[in-house]
Amino acid sequence: MTSRTPPAGFQTIRRDQLRQEREHDSYKLQHKLPEPAVCPDCGAVYHAGRWQWGERPSGASEVICAACHRIRDRFPAGFVQVGGKFFIEHRDELSALIRHHEERIKAENPQSRIIGIEQDGEGVLITTTDIHLARDLGEALHHAYQGELEFHYNEAQKLLRVHWLR
């Protein structure tokens, strides 16, 4: 057996050492939850390795889901900035589209929710519990009404900012 030195910039990996986590998300499950579990805030049930809507099982342990945890902490993963003259003129119509889209996605995934919708200048700022819902809301607005759509993803913070303007 010959001993080789690793190329520059590489380190040998020892199987008996703990490795540092590459990405850190305090809202991501670090271990498998006991099943069944139920979120005391929203009533979502953790079953078969994922959160889903359903009847509360008897004997279920209570665990706060990641979406409710983000809502409690007021720590969104997605921001959707909606504005422009078109938004001012069609505020109710666009707000209904946003709420309808969120309800449809939330029905499939309890972890995708709107945290809040706040007036922001001549538009609104929508905060979401995950980046996918923020992206989907921006794409739904763009698909329905065109306009300008921009995505800004911060990989270090696992954060997505979406801007839609028309």
ABEGO torsion letter per residue (X at the ends): XBBBBBBBGBBBBBAABBBBBABBBAABBABBBBOBBBBAAAGBBBBGGBBBBEBBBBGBBBBBBAAAAAAAAGBBABBBBBBEAAAAAAAAAAAAAAAAAAAAAAAABAABBBABBBBBEABBBBBBABAAAAAAAAAAAAAAAEEBBBBBBBAAAGBBBBBBBX
